[in-house]
């Protein structure tokens, strides 16, 4: 598995989205199933807006994220690193125990490159992030890790 770039949220040279559009530059061929875990409700609201065309489960508590993965299959999980009850790195490992093929994107204001090498997330997105960059990163990760 390749080590993701610590703050690689670059996009290709696609034209800018239409005014008000937050969709990725490559729209999903099928409906995406996303799990977003963040203890900041406003960022969960933003994720629902960015991925309005997808099936999005948003949770504030890591234990609820674990319960979601026990009950459903997701194309990707977006996980915040800094959460009070369990950090994102531990949650990522717990989710992988339940679903080894689930790609996890780590989101954080600061990411230790050593932790990235150790845990090997599918991608890392630096906060604050731009909606388009997040959407394009999710599209790339889903394309690289197709699920049935």
N, C-alpha and C positions, 0 to 999 in steps of 0.2 A: 504494500500500500504506500502510496506517495504521501509525503508530508505536505499538508496544505500551507500555502503562504500565510503568515501570521495575520496580515491585514489585507489580503487580496479581495477587494470588493470592486475591482475594475470591471468595466463593461467594454464591449467591442465598439466599433465605429458606427453602430446603428444610429439612424436619425433619432432626434429627441422625440419623446412621446407627445401626443396631442395634448393640448391644454387640459388639465384636470385628470389626465390618464395616469394611473399608477401601475398599470399592468406591465409584466415583463415584456422585453422586446420580442420574445418568442412565446406566443400564447400556448397554453397547455393543450395537447392533442386530446386529452381526456381530463376529467375533473381530478385535480390534485386533492390528496388527503393530507392535511398539514396538522401537526401538533405544535403549538407555540406555548412555551413555558417561561413566564416572566412574572416577578412579584410586583411589577409596576402596571396597574390597570390601564393607564393611558397608552402604554406600548402594546398591550393586548388589543385595545381598540384600534390602534394604528395597523396592526397586523390584519385584523378583520377587514379594514378598509383596503389595504394594499392587495390582499388576496380575496377580494369580494367574489370572484368567479370560482373560487375553490371551496372545498369542504374544510373548514378550519375549526379545530377544537382548541380553545384557549383556556389555560389554567394558571393560577397563581402559585399553587403549592406543588412541590415535587411529588408528594405522595399521590396527588390526584393525577399527575402525569403518568405515574406508574400504573395506576388503575385504568387509565385510558388505553395504554398499550396492552394491558392484559385483556381488554375487551374488543379492541379494534386494530386494524392494520393501517399504518400511515405510510405515505411516500417519503416523508422527511419529518424530523423533529427539529425545531429551532429552540435552543435552550440558553437562557441567561446564565452567566457564571455566578454572579453574586446574588444569592438568595438566602434568607435567614435560616431555614430549616435544613437545607442540604445544598451544597454548592453544585454548580452545573456539571463539573467534572465527575463527581460521584453519581449524579443523576444519569449522565450519559452512560456510565458503566452499568448502572442498574437497568436502563432501557435496553442496552445491548445484551444483557443477560436474558431478557425476555424475548428480544427480537434481534438476533445477531446481524441481520441484513438491513436494519433500519439506519439510514444515514442521519447523522446528527450534525447540525450547524450550530456552532457555539457563537453567542453574541455577548460582547462585553466592552466596557469602556477601556479596560486594560487586560491584555492577555499575555501571560508569561509564555514565551516561546518554548521553554523547557516543558511546560504542561502540554502544549500543543504536540510536541514530538512524542511525549509519553502516551497521550490518550488518542492521538490520530483522529480528530473529528473530520468529517467530510469537507468542512469549510469553516472559516472563522470570519465573522463580520464585526467590524469595530463600531461601537456606539460612540456618538450618535451616528446613525446611518441614514443614507438617502433612500427613499422608498424604491426608486428605480434600481439602485445597486442591490438592495436586499432581494427584490423580485428577480433580478437577473441571476443572482447567486443561487437562489432556490431553483430556478429553471435549470441552471447548469448542473447542480447536484442531482436533481431528479433525472436529468438526461444521462448522467454518468452512472447512476444507480437505479436502473429501471426495476420496478416492482410488478408482480403479477396483478 
